[in-house]
Amino acid sequence: MSNASFDKLVTEVRACKLCAQDLPVSPNPIFQIDPRARILIAGQAPGRKAHETGIPFSDPSGDRLRAWMGVTKETFYTASKIAILPMGFCYPGTGVNGDLPPRPECAITWRKSLIDRLPNIELILVIGQYSAAWHFKTEPKSTLTNLVKDWRNYWPHALPMPHPSPRNQRWLKKNPWFEDEVLIELKPRIAMLVRS
């Protein structure tokens, strides 16, 4: 794909208003992409703070994710190293137990076209149940914990992960093996991929 056609696609996605009538705020597609990226963060959907700033993971979830990855903000926001494509590109609003699920229109309309423009991806961080359902073809309501426990089945090309939200503190306390086993493997791999 030429630079012009890649830029045209990105412009179209950034201007997307497919689900405008279903959002609590104006559409503001938030993602980070560059064909040179070697890491893909496949998250759920931007939170309120990301919607307001236009910057993905610009909240405590992002702080924790960067700590898990062992990268600085500068590296994290270098699109030629790390692509960030959530399942839904716009803030979906808040429900009783946190943010609502990502709108499905983004994945249906844009996801394959964008991922096809990422030929150098060597590691996908698959965050949360909706991303897992798309990337691993699991049921959206299947147990994310069991999927994360089976992380070695996908490593080193993909890694199922819990959401880094502060709301998941209880999950992390109940599953200390995630930090003890998984992050020990993740950090050196990330360091190697962002170095080159």
C-alpha positions in Angstrom: 0.0 0.0 0.0 1.3 3.4 -0.9 1.8 6.2 1.7 -1.0 8.1 0.0 -3.5 5.3 0.3 -2.4 4.6 3.9 -2.8 8.2 4.8 -6.2 8.3 3.1 -7.4 5.3 5.2 -6.2 6.8 8.4 -7.9 10.1 7.5 -11.2 8.2 6.8 -11.0 6.4 10.2 -10.2 9.6 12.1 -13.3 11.2 10.5 -15.6 8.2 11.2 -19.0 9.0 12.6 -20.7 5.6 12.1 -22.0 5.3 15.7 -22.4 9.0 16.5 -26.1 8.6 17.4 -25.1 5.9 19.9 -22.4 7.7 21.8 -22.8 10.0 24.8 -20.3 12.4 23.4 -19.1 13.5 19.9 -17.1 10.9 18.0 -13.4 11.2 18.5 -11.6 8.2 17.1 -8.4 7.6 19.1 -5.7 5.2 17.9 -2.0 5.2 17.0 -0.7 3.6 13.8 2.4 3.4 11.7 3.4 0.6 9.3 6.8 0.3 10.9 5.4 -0.6 14.4 6.5 -4.0 15.8 4.1 -4.1 18.8 0.3 -3.8 18.6 -1.7 -2.9 21.7 -5.2 -4.3 21.0 -7.3 -2.7 23.8 -11.0 -2.2 24.4 -12.0 1.5 23.9 -10.7 4.9 25.0 -11.8 6.1 28.4 -13.2 9.5 29.2 -9.8 11.1 29.8 -8.5 9.7 26.5 -11.5 11.1 24.8 -10.9 14.5 26.3 -7.2 14.6 25.5 -7.2 12.7 22.3 -4.3 10.6 23.6 -4.8 6.8 24.1 -4.1 5.4 27.6 -3.7 8.9 29.1 -4.9 7.8 32.5 -4.0 5.5 35.4 -4.6 2.5 33.1 -1.9 3.8 30.8 0.5 4.3 33.6 0.0 0.7 34.7 0.3 -0.6 31.2 3.5 1.2 30.6 4.9 -0.2 33.9 3.9 -3.7 32.8 5.6 -3.2 29.5 8.7 -1.5 31.0 8.5 1.5 28.6 8.6 5.3 29.0 5.8 7.5 27.8 8.1 8.7 24.9 8.5 5.1 23.7 4.9 4.2 24.2 3.7 7.1 22.1 6.2 6.5 19.3 3.9 5.1 16.6 6.8 3.7 14.6 7.4 1.3 17.5 4.0 0.7 19.1 0.6 0.8 17.3 -2.5 1.2 19.5 -5.8 -0.1 18.0 -8.6 -0.5 20.4 -11.7 -2.6 19.5 -13.7 0.6 19.5 -12.1 3.9 18.6 -14.4 6.2 20.5 -15.3 6.6 24.2 -18.5 4.5 24.6 -19.8 6.0 27.8 -20.0 4.8 31.3 -22.3 2.1 32.7 -23.0 0.7 36.2 -19.7 -1.2 36.5 -17.3 1.1 34.5 -17.1 2.0 30.9 -19.6 0.4 28.5 -18.4 -2.2 25.9 -16.7 -0.9 22.8 -19.0 -0.1 19.9 -18.9 -3.0 17.4 -18.9 -0.8 14.3 -15.2 0.0 14.5 -14.0 -3.6 14.4 -16.5 -4.6 11.7 -15.7 -1.6 9.5 -12.0 -0.7 10.0 -10.0 -3.3 12.0 -9.0 -5.7 9.3 -8.0 -2.9 6.9 -5.8 -1.2 9.6 -4.2 -4.4 10.8 -3.4 -5.4 7.2 -1.3 -2.2 7.1 0.8 -3.4 10.0 3.2 -5.9 8.3 5.9 -5.7 10.9 3.9 -6.6 14.0 5.8 -9.3 16.1 3.8 -9.0 19.3 0.1 -8.2 20.0 -0.9 -7.3 23.6 -4.5 -8.4 23.7 -6.2 -6.5 26.5 -9.6 -7.5 27.9 -12.4 -9.8 26.9 -13.6 -8.0 23.8 -10.2 -7.8 22.2 -9.6 -11.5 23.2 -12.9 -12.4 21.4 -11.7 -10.8 18.2 -8.0 -11.9 18.2 -8.4 -15.4 19.7 -12.0 -16.1 18.4 -13.2 -16.7 22.0 -16.7 -16.1 23.3 -16.9 -12.5 24.6 -18.1 -13.8 28.0 -15.5 -16.6 28.3 -13.3 -16.4 31.3 -10.5 -14.0 30.6 -8.6 -15.4 33.6 -8.4 -18.8 32.0 -7.2 -17.3 28.7 -4.5 -15.3 30.5 -3.4 -18.4 32.4 -2.9 -20.1 29.0 -0.7 -17.3 27.8 2.1 -19.6 26.8 -0.1 -21.0 24.1 0.0 -17.7 22.3 3.5 -16.5 23.3 5.7 -15.0 21.8 3.4 -13.6 19.1 0.5 -12.6 21.2 -0.3 -12.1 24.9 -3.8 -12.1 26.4 -3.8 -9.6 29.3 -6.3 -8.3 31.9 -7.2 -4.7 31.6 -4.7 -2.5 33.4 -7.5 -0.4 35.0 -7.3 0.4 38.7 -10.7 -1.4 38.9 -8.7 -4.6 38.3 -6.7 -4.3 41.5 -8.6 -7.2 43.1 -7.9 -9.5 40.1 -4.2 -8.7 40.3 -4.1 -9.5 44.0 -5.9 -12.8 43.4 -3.6 -13.7 40.5 0.0 -12.8 41.6 1.3 -15.2 39.0 0.5 -12.6 36.3 3.2 -10.3 37.5 5.6 -13.0 38.7 5.5 -15.2 35.5 4.0 -13.2 32.7 5.6 -9.7 33.1 9.0 -11.3 33.7 8.8 -12.6 30.1 7.0 -9.6 28.6 9.5 -6.8 29.6 12.6 -8.2 27.9 10.6 -9.0 24.7 9.2 -5.5 24.6 12.7 -4.0 25.2 14.1 -6.0 22.3 11.3 -5.0 19.9 11.4 -1.3 20.7 15.2 -1.2 20.5 15.4 -2.1 16.8 
